[in-house]
Amino acid sequence: MCLTLALTVTASFPVIAAMVPAVARVTVAGVPLTLIVLGFAFYPVFLAVGWFYNRQARQLEARFTDLVDPASQRPDV
Amino acid sequence: MSDAAIGAIAFVTLLTIMVGARGIRVARTPDDFMVAARQVPPALNAAAISGEYLSAASFLGIAGLVVSQGLGALWYSVGYTAGYLVLLLLVAAPLRRFGAYTIPDFAIGRLGSRGLRQTATALVLVIDWFYLLPQMKGAGITLQWVLGTPYWVGAATLGVVVSCNIAMGGMKGITFVQCFQYWLKLCAIGIPALVLLIAVRHSPTVNLTPEHAPVFTHATVVDLTQATGFTLPRPATATVTGVLDQRTFSDQGVSLCACRHVAGADTKIGFAAGAPVPVSLAMEPSSGGSWDSPFLTSGTNGAHPLAATYGVIIATFFGAIGLPHILVRFYTNPDGEAARKTTLIVVLLLSTFYLFPTVLAVLTRLHAPQLYLSSDSDSVVLALPSLLLPGLPGELLAALVAAGAFAAFLSTSSGLLVSVAGALSHDFMNRGVKAFRWCAISAGVVATCAALLIGRFSLALLVGWAFAIAASSFCPLMVLGIWWRRLTRIGATAGIVIGGGSCLAAIIATMLGVAESGWGAVLLGQPALWTVPLAFGVMIVVSLLTQRTVPANVSQVMLRMHLPEALSRQAHRTIN
């Protein structure tokens, strides 16, 4: 799910820019949108997706551990 | 160049050797050498991975490519970062839980085939070589720029320092070194970028706007050291000293038409503020597309930019999973959870770093467009500080950048040599510390020699090709090996050989100049576009055809990869 989300967000930009060339021509305060998106905007998205995935994975593994062996030690959760 | 730059490079090199030497006392057994005894905390490990990953291509190549080819080249930095996100989502934790040294170890542990193991080892060597050559090239041009030494001196210096360092310290030393190198590199690119951003008077963003051909923001003398062809977007007058269009001038005003011009070697052309910036014929984005286009044209001569862009996206997003020298670092995490934490920190560290090449490239575009005319776009980052900030401050910043660049080559090629030497000594020779040392030294020598042959390719392009090979061979092996029970050794071998082989063939064809334009150029220049799906397809189809050879212990192996540590420890206690 996280993978699909991240890939869709990133990989859709060239298609959008190709279909609507105006997108590539937009400037925000004199700075091209392309520069903002490619230079800066993707990184926070990657971090957010990664952080969310880590949290989900940790919780899922903790729940699974509980389910299989409720008595097991879980010092790190 | 300045003494400051020479001093800075010498300092970085010495410091690297000293920090590495600390490892000698710690490293005792082959296991210590290979994976630092698996006791590296996430933050340290993440900095080490980033330090190893940020190579010449990131430090010099991306900014150079953005300057020469346009914003589309930023897909490289986006992709290099996204590669770790994909790695986090698909392989980080299971790979660590599996517990093996190298990709060939993974292959034999998961599928139990000696043949596959040797194929994998051979491919490790191919990928590492491809990655090692641009580092040597980077060292060559950096020393060339700083000291004026011939190209081979830089490459040879790097080879000697790295080989000796690894032969002495192994990977424990390297973990410290790599971590230190990340922070050094971040400072070496971040501080100049921020200082220049503040120091350079904020002129209007005129050179960034799409319809506008770049203009000189202040009177500038362009110093051409070698014969250069260029065009002017509109007529201008200039003061010329030297040879222009086969006529000799000495400090004379010349009016130039909006057409092609050829300047001789050692010619100085002075432009007034507001004059159009000449476009070098060698560096003109050949697509005819503008600088702000979000598409990428490198390696394909501008044919089908959208397809070329997706080629780079596929190669970089999926390539990081298959880079042998990076994967080996994941075994130094204490457990799967730590491996995930490490990877997320890596994404953070890389995101921070990649902001700065962008800043430097944009500053070049805005304030030093004469660098468009320099012969090699890869040296833009090195040349920028002293151009924008004359005098001592600029010189010091230039020294810092040169030191950071050298740090980039040192750390990446160290990691690559560990991987090459590990693969050679582990798989082809009797294992052990002594074999490892000899492999490190001989691999360094061979790489140095090979580096002398690849001078004409851009750094980012060369490294991009290493990613393409990794993405179309090891990436399917890792992803299917971890998530698909029905993978067989015949399927895996077929996928690796056909995917990696066709990718390598396409790259060699591009290097030889087989297809210069059209779809041929795209499919050969950005082969990941078709070789990655091909490798996955072959691996799946052949595996489905050979289901009788699915390893008998597949359930056990799958359990080991996917079971949380808390449970596997429990199971272990119960069995004992």
Contacts between the chains, C-beta under 8 A, distances in Angstrom:
chain1	res1	chain2	res2	distance
A	2	B	89	5.6
A	3	B	86	7.0
A	3	B	89	4.8
A	3	B	90	7.1
A	6	B	82	7.2
A	6	B	85	5.8
A	6	B	86	7.8
A	6	B	89	7.5
A	7	B	317	7.4
A	10	B	78	6.9
A	10	B	82	6.2
A	10	B	313	7.3
A	10	B	317	7.8
A	11	B	310	7.5
A	11	B	313	6.1
A	13	B	294	6.7
A	14	B	294	6.2
A	14	B	295	6.5
A	14	B	306	5.9
A	14	B	309	4.9
A	14	B	310	6.7
A	14	B	313	7.6
A	15	B	306	7.8
A	17	B	294	4.6
A	17	B	295	7.4
A	18	B	295	7.6
A	18	B	306	4.9
A	24	B	210	7.9
A	24	B	292	6.8
A	24	B	293	6.2
A	24	B	294	5.3
A	25	B	210	5.5
A	25	B	292	7.9
A	27	B	208	7.6
A	27	B	209	6.4
A	27	B	210	7.3
A	29	B	205	7.9
A	30	B	204	7.2
A	30	B	205	3.8
A	30	B	208	6.4
A	30	B	209	6.6
A	31	B	205	6.2
A	31	B	208	6.1
A	32	B	71	6.8
A	32	B	208	6.0
A	32	B	209	7.7
A	32	B	210	6.5
A	32	B	292	4.4
A	34	B	71	4.7
A	34	B	72	7.9
A	34	B	292	5.4
A	34	B	293	7.3
A	34	B	294	4.4
A	35	B	71	5.5
A	35	B	74	7.7
A	35	B	208	7.2
A	35	B	292	7.1
A	35	B	358	7.5
A	35	B	362	6.9
A	37	B	294	7.6
A	38	B	71	6.0
A	38	B	72	7.8
A	38	B	74	3.8
A	38	B	75	6.6
A	38	B	78	5.9
A	38	B	294	6.5
A	39	B	71	7.5
A	39	B	74	5.6
A	39	B	355	7.3
A	39	B	358	4.0
A	39	B	362	7.8
A	40	B	355	6.7
A	40	B	358	7.4
A	42	B	78	5.1
A	42	B	81	7.5
A	42	B	82	7.4
A	43	B	81	6.4
A	43	B	351	3.6
A	43	B	354	7.2
A	43	B	355	7.6
A	44	B	351	7.7
A	46	B	81	6.0
A	46	B	82	6.0
A	46	B	85	4.8
A	46	B	347	5.5
A	46	B	351	6.6
A	47	B	344	7.6
A	47	B	347	5.9
A	47	B	348	6.0
A	47	B	351	6.3
A	49	B	85	6.4
A	50	B	85	5.5
A	50	B	88	5.5
A	50	B	89	7.9
A	50	B	343	7.3
A	50	B	344	4.6
A	50	B	347	5.2
A	51	B	344	6.3
A	53	B	88	6.7
A	53	B	89	5.8
A	54	B	88	7.6
A	54	B	340	5.2
A	54	B	341	6.9
A	54	B	344	5.6
A	57	B	93	7.1
A	57	B	340	6.4
A	58	B	337	6.7
A	58	B	340	7.9
A	61	B	337	7.7
A	61	B	564	4.1
A	61	B	566	7.9
A	62	B	564	7.8
A	64	B	564	6.6
A	64	B	567	7.7
A	65	B	564	5.4
A	65	B	566	4.9
A	65	B	567	5.5
A	68	B	567	5.9
A	69	B	567	6.4
A	69	B	570	5.8
A	72	B	566	5.4
A	72	B	567	6.7
A	72	B	570	5.4
A	73	B	566	6.8
A	74	B	566	5.8
A	76	B	337	6.9
